[in-house]
C-alpha cells in the first residue's frame, strides 16, 4: 500500500508550525525495517502511562519527521506539533503507522520521503530493541555489561555489517555554525570521500551534515555506491538535532553516555570542526579516555580543523585544553587549519596505524573492544541544579577524572540550551551553577564566553546563558 498524506483542510497553523512545516495526516508502511511486532510490543509502544513507551516513541518520531528545520529548541518543536499523534495498525502483511498532524516537510507530492521513512522505522526498531533486550539482559551497572549492550544495539541496527578495514571517520562539530565553516566541512568530507572513507556524525545539521554531503560527491567520483553515512543520536537531543537527510544508517542510543561510547567504539578516527558546548563535551570525553593510562597505547587519530577564519577558535580551545588538562592532552591531537586535503591525508595515515594495531592485537575492525571506558564515562549523568552544583572541578583529581567531570558540566549546558527538560529547569529555577577551583573556573568561563560571542550556542534567537560559573 502506498503511503499517503492529506492536508488538514481549513486548520489554522500556529506561527511556530508554519516555520517548521504544514500539517498532514499520513499512513506509512515499513519496507525492510521491523515489519512485524508482537501484540505485547504494540501494547507497550502505545502505552501512554508511566512506564509506557508511547511518550518516547512519539518524541523521537516527531523529531525525525522534522528533518531540515532551522530550530534547535526541542520544546518549540514539541509545542508546534502538540497535536501530533500516531498509532500502530495491524494488517495481514505486517504493521502500519497512522499519524495525525505530522509535519508536512516529511512528504513530497503526498508521499513520505524514503529516507525519512527509514529514519522513522529505525526509531521504532531501536526503541523496541532497547526495551526488550537491554532491560534484564545486561548489567548496566557493570562497565562490560554497558559495552556489550552498546555492541548489541549497533549490531541489531546493522551498523557492524561492514567487512572492510578501518575506514570510518567520526566527525564532531557544532550544529550552529556560520556558512563558511559549514562549507569547509563539506570540503573535508569531499577529500575523505575521494579516499574511500566513510562518515559517522551525530546526524544533525551543521558540522554533522556537511562532511556527509561532501563525502557523497567524493564517493560518486570514485564510483563508490555503498558509502556509509552513519548517524548516532539519543532521545534527549534528537528533537534539537533531527537526523539530516544524508544519513543512511540511523541508530538511537538510550542516553548521551552510550552514544559517546558508541562513537569511539565504532569509529576509527575523529575529526573535530568548530562547535559549541556539545562539541566541547565530546572533546573532553575523548581526551579523558585517551589520558587514562590504560589507553596509552591506543592509536586513535584526532584532528581539529576549520577554515582560516576559525583559527582563533582552535587557538582558544587549544589554550583551554593546555591550561586544564596539560601538555599530554595536547599531544593527542593535531590542529590543521584551512587545508582539507591535508586533513584527509593525515587521517588516512592515522587509520593505517589503527589497522596495524588491530591486526597485531586481534581486535575487531568494526568495534574497538580493547579501549577502556571507565564507569565515570559510562554512567548516565542526570542533569539537575543539584547535580551541576555538586560537580567537583579540582586540581586534586587525576586528569582523566577531571575531564570526566568537565564533560558532565558541558552536558548540563547542552541540556539547558536545547533539551526540553533542561530548558524547563532553567525557566523554573534559573541558571545552573558550576563551582570549581579558580584556575579551572576562569578558563572555563572564558571559553564559554567565546562560544556565546561567536554565536555557537544556538541556531536562532538571542542566547541567554543557562549557566553561571562560580570560581
N, C-alpha and C positions, 0 to 999 in steps of 0.2 A: 504494500500500500504506500502510495506517495505521501510524503509529509505535506501538510498544507497549512496556510496561515490566513486568517480572516481578520482584517482590521476591525477594531471596535467602533462601530458607527456612532457618530454623534457624541462621543465621550469627550469631555474636557480634559486635556492633557496638562498636568501640573508643569510649571516652568522648568523644574529640575528634570522632569522626564523628557521634556522637549529637547533639552540639551543632550540627553542620552539617546533616545530613540522613540519611535512610535510604539503604540501598544497593539498587540495582536493576540488572537487565540491560536493555538497550534497543537497538532498531533504529530508525534515523532516516533518512528520505529528504528530500532538499532540495526546495525549491519556489522556483524562480526565482533561486537563488544557486549558481552554479558546479555545474551538474547533471552535467557531463561532465569527465572528466580523462583525459589520455593515460596509457599504461602507464608511461612514464618518470616522470610526475608522481606516480603512485600508488606506484611503487617508491621514489622519493625520500622521500615522506611517511612511508612505513613503514620506512625505513632507520634502524635503531637504533644504527648505528655512528657513529664520528666523522665529521662532515660530513653526516650524515643529518638529515632534518627531523623525525623522529618525536619526539624529546625536546621540541622547541619546540612542535610541534603538540599533543602531549599536555598540556603545561603550560598553554597558552592555552585549550584545550578544557575542561580541568578547571576553570579559573578562571571561564569564562562559565557553566558548569553550577552553580557555587556562588553564583550571584546571590542576594543577600538575606542572606548570612551576616553575623554580627557579629564576625568575626575579621579582623584585618589583619596576621597573621603568615603569610607565604607558606609557610614551612616547615611550620607546623602544618597547614595545608590539605593540602599535598602528602603529609605523613605520615599524615593521617587517611584519605586515599584512595590509599594507596601501591599498592593492588592495581588501581587504575583502569587500564583498558586499552581501546584502540579499534583498529579496523581498517576498511579500505575494501573494500567488496564491490561487484563489478560486477554489473549487472543489465541486461536488454535496453534499458531506457529511461534508463540513466544509472548513477549510483552510489548507494550507501547506506552509512551509518556504522553499524557494530555496536560497542557499548560494553559492557564488563563492569565492575561495581562503580562505576557512575556515581552521583552524588548524587541522591537522590530528590526534593530540593526543586525540581528542574528539571521535574517532572512533576505533573500533576493528573489523577486518575482514570485513570491508566495512559497518558495522552497527554502528550508533551512540550509544554510551554508554547510557543506560537507565537513569542513574542518571543525566548525562549531559543534556539529552533531557528535563528532568523535570525542571532542573535549567533554561534552555533556555526559556521554556514557562512560568516559574514563572516570568522571566524578562518581557515578553510580558504582562502577567496578571497585574503586578504591575504598569507598565508604563501606560497602558490603564486606569486602575482604578484611578491612581493618577491624570491623566489629566482630566478624565471625571467627577470624583466625588469631588476632593478637590477644584478645581478652581470654585469659585462661591458658593459652598455649605457651606463651613466653613469659618469663620472669622479667618484668620491666623495671625491677629494682636492681637487676644484675647487669653489669656492663655488656657481657657477652650475649645475654638474652636480648638486650636492646639492639645490638648489632645484627643478631640473627633475624630479628623482626624486620629491620630495615631491608636486609637482603631479600627476605621473602616478599615484602611489598614490591620491591623493584623487579623481582623475578616474575611475580604474578602479573605485573604491568608489561612484561616482555621487554623491559629496559636492559636486560642482561643477555639478550639473544645474540648480540653481535659477536662474530667469530674472528674478527681481525685483531691486530695488535693494538698497543696503546695509542689511541688517536682521538680521544675525546677531551676537548678543551672546555673547561668551565669558565664562563665569562661573568664577572660580577661588575656592578656599577649602578648608578642612580637611575630611578625612573623619571626624575625631574632634572633634565639636563638641557642646556642650550643646543641650538641646531648644529653649531659647528662641532660640538662634542659628539652628537648623535651621528653626524656624517663620518666622523673619524672612526667610530665603532664599526660602521659598515665597511670602511676601507680595510680595517684589520680583519674582519670576518672574511672579506674577499680574498685576502692573502692567505688566510688559513684554509679556505675552501680550495684554492689553487693547489695547495699542498696535500689535499685529500684528508684534511682534518675535520672532524665533526664538532658540533657546538652543543653545550648544555648551559642553560641560564635559569634564573628564577622565573622565567617565562613571561614576564610583564613587558611594559613599554620601555622606551629609552634605551639604556645600555644593555637591556636584556633582549631587545628586539633587533637592534642594529647589527650585531655580529651575525645573527642568523640570516638576516636579509642579505648581507654581503656574501656570506658563505654560499647561499643559493646560486649566486652568479658564478662564483669560483667553481662550484661543483658542476654547474651546467657547462662551463667552458671545458672542463676536464671529462665531460660526459659521465659524471658520477650520478647515477639515478637513485641510489639508495642512501643519500645523505641523511644523517640523524640530527634532528633539532629537538633536543630533549628539554622539557620544562619541568622543574621541580618546585612545588608550592606547598602551602599548608592552609587550613581553613581560616586562620586568623587574618591572613593577609591577601587572600585570593581576590576579595572584592576590590581592594585598593589597587591591586596589580593583576587584573584579569589576564588570562593567557593570550599572548599575541597570536595572530593567525598563522604564523610560520611554524609554530610548534607542531611536530607530528608525533611526538610521544609525550603525553602529559601524565605526571604522577603526583598525586596528592598525599603527602606525608601527614601523620597525625598532628605534629607540632613543629615549631621552629627548630628545636634541637635535633630532631630526627631528620628534618630537611637539610640542615647543615652537615650532619654526618653523611647523609646520602651523597651530597656534593663531593666530599673528599674521598669517599669510598668508591664512587662511580667514576669520577674524573681522573685524568692522568696529568693534567697541568692546569694552572689557573692564571687567567688574565684579569686584572682589576682596572676598570675605567673610572673616571671621576664619578663620585656619588655623594651621598649624604650619610645620615645616621645608619641606615641599613647596610650600606657598603662598609662603613667603619666596623659595624658589628661582625660582618663576615671576615674582615681582615683580622680583627682581634681574635676571633675564633680560630682561624687558621694558624696565626703566629703562636697562639697559646699551645696548639698541638705540636707545632714544629719545634718549639722551645722546650718541650718536655724531653728530658734526657732519654727516655725510652724510644723516641723517634729521631734520634740524632742521625741515624744512617738512612733515613727515608728521603729518596730523591723525589721532590715534588716541585717542578719548575713553577716559579711565581714571578709574574711580570706586572708592574704598574705602568700604565701607558695612557696617553692622551695627546691631543694636538698641542702645538707650540703655545697657543693661548692659555693652556691649562697647566703650564709648567709650575706656576705659583701654587696651585692646588697640591701638587705632589711634593713640592718643597715643604709646605706646611705639614702634610701628612708624614713625610719622612722625618721632619724635625720632632713631631709629636711622638712617633714610634721610638726614635733615639732617646728622647728625654725620659720616656716612661718605661720602655721595655729594654733599652740598652743596645749596644753595638751588635751583639749576637743576633738580635732580631733583624737588624738592617742587613745582615749578611744573607738572609734567607730570601731576598727578593732583588730584582734588578729593575731600575726605572729607565724606560725608553720613551722619549718624547718626540712626537712628530715623525715617526718612521714606521709605518705599518708593516712594510716588508721585513724589516729587521726584527720586529716583534714576532712575526711568523717563523723566521729563520731560527731565532733564539728558542722559541717554543719547540720547534722540530728537533733541535739539538737536545733539549731537555727531555723530550719524550724518548729519544734514543737511550738515554741513561735509565729512564724508567723501564724500558723494555729489557735492558741488560740485567737490571736488578731483579725484575720479576722472574726472568728465566733462571737466574742464579739461585734465587730463594725458593722457586717453585710456587710463588704466589700467583693467583689468578690475574689475567689481564682485565677482566670485566668487573672486579670487585677487590679493593685493597684490604685484604684480611689482616695484614701484618701491622697496619697503622694502629697505634694505641690511642684510644679516645677515652680519657679518664671520666669518671662519673660526674665531675663538676661541669663537663661539657655535654653531658647526655641528659641529665635530669631536667625536666621542664621547669622553667622559671616563671612562676605566676606573678604577673606584674600588678602590684598594688602600691599605694603610697607607703605602706609599712615595709614591704619587701625592698622597695627602692631606697628608702632612707636607711635601711639596715645593711646595705651592701658595704663591705669592707674594702676600701681603696687605700691600702697602706703599703709602705716600703718593707714592712716586716714580712709580707707574703712572698713565697717563691714567685719568680717572674711569670711562670705559666699559670699560676693560680690568680695572680693579679690580672692577667689578660682575661681569664675566665670571668672575673667579676666586672671588669670593664665591658666585656661583651654583654653581660646582663644589663648593665646600665644603658647601653645603646639599644638593647632590645626593648627596654622600657620606654625609651624616647620614640622608637618606631611605633610602639603601641599607642602612645599618646598623640602621635602625629596622624596616623591613618587608620588604626583599628577601631572598630565600633566600641568595644568595651573600654579601651583606653581613653577614647575621646570623651565618653560619658563620665569616666572617673575624674578627668581633668575639669570638666564643667561642674561637677558636684563639689570637688574639694580643692581645686586649684592645682598649680604645677607640682610635679614630683620633686622632691628634694633629694639631691645626691650629695653625700658627705664624703670627704676624702682628705688625705694629707695635702698641705698647701702645694707641695711640689708635684702633686698629681692633679689636684683640682684646678689649679690655674691653667696649666697647658690644656686640660680637657675643656675648660670654659673657652679658651682662645680658639681651639679647633672648632667647637660648636658655633661660636660667633662667626667664624669664617664661613661655615656651611650656610648659616642664615643670610649673611651678607651676599653670598653668591647664589641665593635662591635655590638651594639644593634640598630643602626640606619639604617642599610642597609644589605640586604641579600648577595649581591656580589659586588665586586669592592671597590675601595678606597672611603671613605666618606669625602666629603668636606662640612663643616658646612654651612647651609643655613641661619644662624642667627648670630647676634652679640649682646652681652649683654652690655648695657651701664648703669652702676650703678652710 
